[in-house]
Amino acid sequence: MKKQMIKGLVASAVGLACFSQTALAKDITVWAWDPNFNVAIMQEAAEKYEASHEDVNIKVVDFAKADIEQKLHTMLASGITSALPDVVLIEDYNAQKYLQSYPGSFAPMTNEVDYSQFAPYKVNVMTIGDDVYGLPFDTGVTGLYYRTDILEKAGFSAKDMEDITWDRFIEIGKQVKEKTGVSMLGNNPSDLGLLRIMIQGAGSWYFNQDGSLNIANNKALAEGIKIFRDLHTTDIARPTIGWSEWVGSVNSGTVASITTGVWITASVKAGEGQEGQWAVAPTPRLNVEGAVNSSNLGGSSWYVLNASKEKDTAIDFLSKTFGSDKEFYNEILKKQGAVGSYLPAGNTQAYQYEDSYFNKQKIYSDFNKWAAEIPAVNYGMYTYEVDAAIAAQMPSIMQGAPIDKVLESVEQQLKYQIQ
C-alpha cells in the first residue's frame, strides 16, 4: 500500500512537471516566403536558438510573398490580430508602407539590437523618428558581373572596369559590341530594377526624406532614365523579357555583363564552361554629384508584431541569431548563398572564399565592403506604384520624348494617385 502511494506520488510529480513544461512553453510562429532561401535560413536560426532555449518552440510557415502581404494588410486593417504571426518577413521596399500605415503594430527594437553593426541603408529602411523596427536580414548589394574573356577581346582589363560611370560603361559597351558582336548586357526595358540601382547609388529615390514625391526635379532620376534609354537606343542592351530569358542571355554568352543584386550569383554560375571567365566589379555610378559605386536591389528584414504574446522572446531570438551571430552568417552563406547585412560577418571564413568561377576573386568579401557603402534613401510607401507610372512612359521616352516633361507629368499623375 505504501509502495503504491509512493509510485502514485512520483507519477503525479512527473505528470505535473510535464504539464508545467507544456504550459510554460513559448511558441513562436514565423511567416516567410521562399522555402529554399528565407524559410530554410529561418529554420536554421530556430534550431540554433531552440538548442539553448528548451522552453521555446519556433514554427516557420511558408507562404507566397503576395499571400503574406495580403494577410498582413487585411488583419492589421481590421484590427483582428489573433491570427497574426509573432515574426514576419517584409521586403525592404514595402517596410515603410506597413510601419506608417499601421502605427503601433510592430515592436521597436531600438534598445535590443546594436544597429551600428549593420549596413546603414538597411537600418534607415526600418526607422521612424527615434525608433528602429525590425532586424535587418539579407542585402541586395549590387555588382557589375562581367565576362573577362569577352572584355579582353575588346581590349579591356579588370582595371578598366573598376569604379566607372554609366557613361563609361556605355562607351565600353559600344566597343565590345563592335569588336566581338556581343551585347554588353541583357535588360527588360519594362523592368526598372536597373534604374533603381542607378538612383540609389546616387543617394536618391522617388521620395524625399519627408516622404514627399521626388520626381519632377530629381536630377539623379532624370540622368538615370537618360542612361536607361541610351543603353537600349545604342544597342548596348539586348532586350530580354522575363527571368528565364534574362538569365539565359548571361548563361549562353550572348551578353558580356549583368549588373544586379548579389542574389544573382548562383544563376551566373549556372553557365556551363565559363568557370574562371567571370569577375565582379563595383557597380557603375551616375555622373551626378555625390554618386558612389555601390547600390542595392531587393532585400528583406524580420519584424516582430506588437500583438505577439511572446514579443520579448521573439525579439531575443532574432537578436541572438540574426542580430549578433557571425558564425550563423558564415553557415548560411555556405549553405544558401545568403549575404547578410550584418557587417562583422565579413570577417568569417565563408566571406574570404576564393571562388574559382570568378577566377579566385573573394567576391563575398567585396560585396560585404560595398554593402557598407550603399547610400541610405527613403523607399517611401509606394515604390512599386511609382515604378509602374514611369514604366508606362518608357516607350515614349525611348522614342525621344523629353525626359523632364515626362517626369513632370508622372509627378502630377502620382499626386492624385497616391497622395
MOGIHU-V265726 format. One record per helix or strand of 2 or more residues. SS is the DSSP state (2 for helix, 1 for strand). FROM is the first residue (numbers start at 0). TO is the last residue. If there is no record, write none. Layout:
SS/FROM/TO
SS/FROM/TO
This chain:
2/1/23
1/25/31
2/37/51
1/55/61
2/64/77
1/86/90
2/91/100
2/114/116
2/119/124
1/126/127
1/130/132
1/134/146
2/147/152
2/157/160
2/165/179
1/182/186
2/192/200
2/218/232
1/236/238
2/241/250
1/254/260
2/261/267
1/277/280
1/295/304
2/310/319
2/325/335
2/342/346
2/349/351
2/355/357
2/362/370
2/382/397
2/402/417
